[in-house]
Amino acid sequence: MTDAARAEFEATYLIETPYPPDQAAQVLAGEQSSGTFVRVAGETDDLRARSRAQVTAIREFEPVAQPSLPNAFLDRRKVAGPYRRAQITVRFPIENVGANLPTLVATVAGNIYDLGEMTGVKLMSLRLPPDYVRAFDAPRQGVAGTRALTGIAAGPILGTIIKPNVGMTPEQTAATVATLCQAGVDFIKDDEVMANPPNAPLAARVAQVMKVIEAHAQRTGRKVMYAFNISDETDAMRRNAEMVEAAGGTCVMASLNWCGYGAIQSLRRATPLALHGHRNGLAAMARHPMLGIDFHAYQVLWRLAGVDQLHVNGLGGKFYEADQSVVASARACLQPLAGGDAIMPVFSSGQWAGTVPATFDAVGSDDLIFLSGGGILGHPHGPAAGVQSIRDAWEAARSGVALPRHAQTHPALAAALDFYG
């Protein structure tokens, strides 16, 4: 089999190295496919043609005087800078991996971070052939399913997070949910640190919360989507998803990075519920410009696992991330991988009516979940006014009307602008 005949997928990296970038890139390609630091018996030319990853592009940038990361390998060899930076593209044979998500991740984001030749390496993007994407578990609900389950055919899905994060009893949580349902939210979620604590067991929370949600649905014809945090080991998550489904729930949430790819795949196969993916901990992998995994690659991997909704942070929010990065993340979620498999980007962290215009202008779509905690629960006129202020702001943004002007005839929005500034 020739290289041209191989079915391949492509990964792009940002690397930093004191060696020529082509040399470092070849080390990465070999380490992550058929090779090691020396050629070994059995690594025939035919095997290399079938199995070795190939470097297909190198784009070099300006070097830097200091390394981004410590490196004892280089220190032992007394190798110093300048440290050359480059974007490299590597193509991997699909036959090396197959439809095995943990192995795919180990291939594109495994020992690359340990390579002695590197003082920085970050996986930036993944491009997978549609046929290869279809070999994995697609999101079961995605954008269309999330809309169907919430009954929101158009416009953003507006929601909030249960606050206080932890400490309330199941009954107190249900009372908060009742208030939020009455306020007109479409979506409510547990905080990522609230799962199954002794003072508020998940089973009791599900029973109490779904009683309120079902009663609200009977009155209004609309069932609010509640993302119950079922993060746990695999078997427990499957059992808990069954419990949520039996109670009439439509969504479960998991802390993706701590549950793992295999567990989320197993959960996806076991439940028809929407899977709300919380990315907490991603900053440890993405925040450093020369280390880890960029969100563009990260979201591809979790979509292969079957996640339907994925956090992207928020514009002008309380976290470190720049707005342009948040926007790029949201757009990536909405791009199909193999057709019809876009997922809902979830905006959160410091969101309120005032962040709506920038969100709408940047994303150019209503296909998103807009979560506002303090922007709803902290509104001076109450949660219902908080929800209304965000709906007013979205209406203004869609119409191209400035918020202060729109607020002249929309009191909930006016109060939000005055209060939050």
Long-range contacts (C-beta under 8 A, 24 or more apart in sequence): 1-49, 1-50, 2-49, 3-49, 3-54, 6-50, 6-93, 6-94, 6-95, 7-93, 7-94, 7-95, 7-129, 7-131, 7-132, 8-91, 8-92, 8-93, 8-94, 8-129, 9-91, 9-92, 9-94, 9-126, 9-127, 9-128, 9-129, 9-132, 10-56, 10-89, 10-90, 10-91, 10-92, 10-126, 10-127, 10-128, 11-89, 11-90, 11-92, 11-108, 11-123, 11-125, 11-126, 11-127, 11-297, 12-87, 12-88, 12-89, 12-90, 12-123, 12-124, 12-125, 12-126, 12-127, 13-87, 13-88, 13-89, 13-90, 13-112, 13-121, 13-122, 13-123, 13-124, 14-85, 14-86, 14-87, 14-120, 14-121, 14-122, 14-124, 14-289, 14-290, 15-85, 15-86, 15-87, 15-88, 15-118, 15-120, 15-121, 15-122, 16-64, 16-67, 16-68, 16-69, 16-83, 16-84, 16-85, 16-118, 16-119, 16-120, 16-121, 16-290, 17-83, 17-84, 17-86, 17-117, 17-118, 17-119, 17-120, 18-67, 18-74, 18-79, 18-80, 18-81, 18-82, 18-83, 18-84, 18-119, 19-79, 19-84, 19-117, 20-84, 21-58, 21-60, 21-84, 21-86, 21-88, 22-55, 22-58, 23-117, 24-115, 24-117, 24-118, 25-55, 25-58, 25-86, 25-88, 25-90, 26-55, 27-115, 27-117, 28-88, 28-90, 28-112, 28-115, 28-118, 28-121, 29-53, 29-54, 29-55, 29-90, 31-111, 31-112, 31-115, 32-90, 32-92, 32-107, 32-108, 32-110, 32-111, 32-112, 33-92, 33-93, 33-96, 33-107, 34-96, 50-93, 50-95, 51-93, 51-95, 51-96, 53-90, 53-91, 53-92, 53-93, 53-96, 54-90, 54-91, 55-88, 55-89, 55-90, 56-89, 56-90, 56-91, 57-87, 57-88, 57-89, 58-86, 58-87, 58-88, 58-89, 59-86, 59-87, 59-88, 60-84, 60-85, 60-86, 61-85, 61-86, 61-87, 67-119, 67-120, 68-119, 68-120, 68-288, 68-289, 68-290, 68-291, 69-118, 69-119, 69-120, 69-290, 69-291, 71-116, 71-118, 71-119, 73-116, 73-117, 74-116, 74-119, 83-119, 83-120, 85-120, 85-290, 87-124, 94-129, 94-132, 98-135, 99-132, 99-135, 99-136, 101-136, 101-261, 101-262, 101-265, 101-301, 101-304, 101-305, 102-260, 102-261, 102-262, 104-301, 104-304, 105-261, 105-301, 108-297, 109-293, 109-297, 113-291, 113-292, 119-290, 120-290, 120-291, 121-290, 121-291, 122-288, 122-289, 122-290, 122-291, 122-292, 122-293, 122-294, 123-292, 123-293, 123-294, 123-297, 124-294, 124-296, 124-297, 125-294, 125-296, 125-297, 125-300, 126-296, 126-297, 126-300, 126-301, 128-300, 128-337, 130-337, 130-338, 130-339, 131-338, 133-304, 133-337, 133-338, 133-341, 134-338, 136-304, 136-305, 136-306, 137-265, 137-268, 137-269, 137-304, 137-305, 137-306, 138-303, 138-306, 138-338, 138-341, 139-275, 139-303, 139-306, 139-307, 139-308, 139-341, 139-343, 140-268, 140-272, 140-274, 140-275, 140-306, 140-308, 141-273, 141-274, 141-275, 141-308, 142-308, 142-340, 142-341, 142-342, 142-343, 142-344, 143-334, 143-342, 143-343, 143-344, 143-367, 144-340, 145-274, 145-308, 146-225, 146-274, 146-308, 146-309, 146-344, 146-369, 149-223, 149-225, 149-250, 149-251, 149-274, 150-186, 150-187, 150-223, 150-224, 150-225, 150-250, 151-221, 151-222, 151-223, 152-186, 154-366, 155-366, 155-394, 156-366, 156-368, 156-369, 156-370, 156-394, 157-186, 157-187, 157-225, 157-344, 157-368, 157-369, 157-370, 158-184, 158-185, 158-186, 158-187, 158-370, 158-372, 158-387, 158-390, 158-391, 159-185, 159-186, 159-187, 159-188, 159-189, 159-225, 159-369, 159-370, 159-371, 159-372, 160-185, 160-187, 160-188, 160-189, 160-371, 160-372, 160-373, 160-376, 160-377, 160-383, 161-188, 161-189, 161-190, 161-191, 161-348, 161-371, 161-373, 162-188, 162-189, 162-190, 162-191, 162-194, 163-191, 163-373, 163-374, 163-377, 165-191, 165-193, 165-194, 166-191, 166-193, 166-194, 166-197, 166-200, 167-199, 168-200, 169-199, 169-200, 170-200, 170-201, 170-204, 170-205, 170-207, 170-208, 170-209, 171-208, 173-200, 173-205, 173-208, 173-209, 174-205, 174-208, 174-209, 174-211, 174-212, 177-209, 177-212, 177-213, 177-224, 177-226, 178-212, 178-216, 179-383, 180-224, 180-376, 180-383, 181-212, 181-213, 181-216, 181-224, 182-216, 182-383, 182-384, 183-376, 183-382, 183-383, 183-384, 183-386, 183-387, 184-384, 184-387, 184-388, 184-391, 185-224, 185-376, 185-383, 185-387, 186-224, 186-225, 187-224, 187-225, 187-226, 187-227, 187-369, 187-371, 188-224, 188-225, 188-226, 188-227, 189-226, 189-227, 189-229, 189-253, 189-276, 189-371, 190-227, 190-228, 190-229, 190-253, 191-229, 192-229, 192-231, 192-253, 192-255, 192-278, 192-280, 194-229, 195-229, 195-230, 195-231, 195-232, 196-230, 196-232, 196-240, 202-228, 202-229, 202-230, 202-240, 202-243, 203-243, 206-243, 206-244, 206-247, 206-249, 207-247, 210-244, 210-247, 210-248, 210-249, 213-248, 213-249, 214-248, 223-248, 223-250, 225-250, 225-251, 225-274, 226-250, 226-251, 227-251, 227-252, 227-253, 227-274, 227-276, 227-309, 228-252, 228-253, 229-253, 229-254, 229-255, 229-278, 230-254, 231-255, 231-258, 231-259, 232-259, 233-263, 234-259, 234-262, 234-263, 234-266, 234-267, 237-263, 237-266, 237-267, 238-266, 238-267, 238-270, 238-271, 241-267, 241-270, 241-271, 241-273, 242-270, 242-271, 244-273, 245-271, 245-272, 245-273, 249-273, 250-274, 251-275, 251-276, 251-309, 252-276, 253-277, 253-278, 254-278, 255-280, 255-281, 256-302, 256-305, 256-307, 257-281, 257-282, 257-285, 261-301, 261-302, 261-305, 264-302, 264-305, 264-306, 264-307, 265-305, 265-306, 267-306, 268-305, 268-306, 268-307, 269-306, 274-308, 274-309, 275-306, 275-307, 275-308, 275-309, 276-307, 276-308, 276-309, 276-346, 277-302, 277-307, 277-308, 277-309, 277-310, 277-311, 278-311, 279-310, 279-311, 280-311, 283-319, 283-320, 283-321, 287-320, 295-325, 295-328, 295-329, 295-332, 296-328, 296-329, 296-332, 299-329, 299-332, 299-333, 299-343, 300-332, 300-337, 303-333, 303-337, 303-341, 303-343, 307-343, 308-343, 308-344, 309-343, 309-344, 309-345, 309-346, 309-369, 310-343, 310-344, 310-345, 310-346, 311-345, 311-346, 311-348, 312-345, 312-346, 312-347, 313-347, 313-348, 313-349, 314-347, 314-348, 314-349, 314-350, 314-351, 314-355, 314-359, 314-371, 315-347, 315-351, 315-355, 315-358, 315-359, 315-362, 316-350, 316-354, 316-355, 316-358, 317-348, 317-349, 317-350, 317-351, 317-355, 318-349, 318-350, 319-349, 319-350, 323-358, 323-362, 327-362, 327-363, 330-362, 330-363, 330-368, 331-363, 334-363, 334-365, 334-367, 342-367, 344-368, 344-369, 345-369, 346-371, 347-371, 348-372, 348-373, 350-374, 351-375, 352-386, 352-389, 352-390, 352-416, 352-420, 353-389, 353-390, 353-392, 353-393, 353-403, 353-413, 353-416, 353-417, 353-420, 354-393, 354-403, 354-416, 354-417, 354-420, 354-421, 356-390, 356-393, 356-394, 356-396, 356-397, 356-403, 357-393, 357-396, 357-397, 357-402, 357-403, 359-397, 360-394, 360-397, 360-398, 361-397, 366-394, 366-398, 370-394, 375-416, 375-420, 378-419, 379-412, 379-415, 379-416, 379-419, 380-415, 380-418, 380-419, 381-411, 381-412, 381-415, 385-411, 385-412, 385-415, 385-416, 386-412, 386-416, 388-412, 388-413, 389-413, 389-415, 389-416
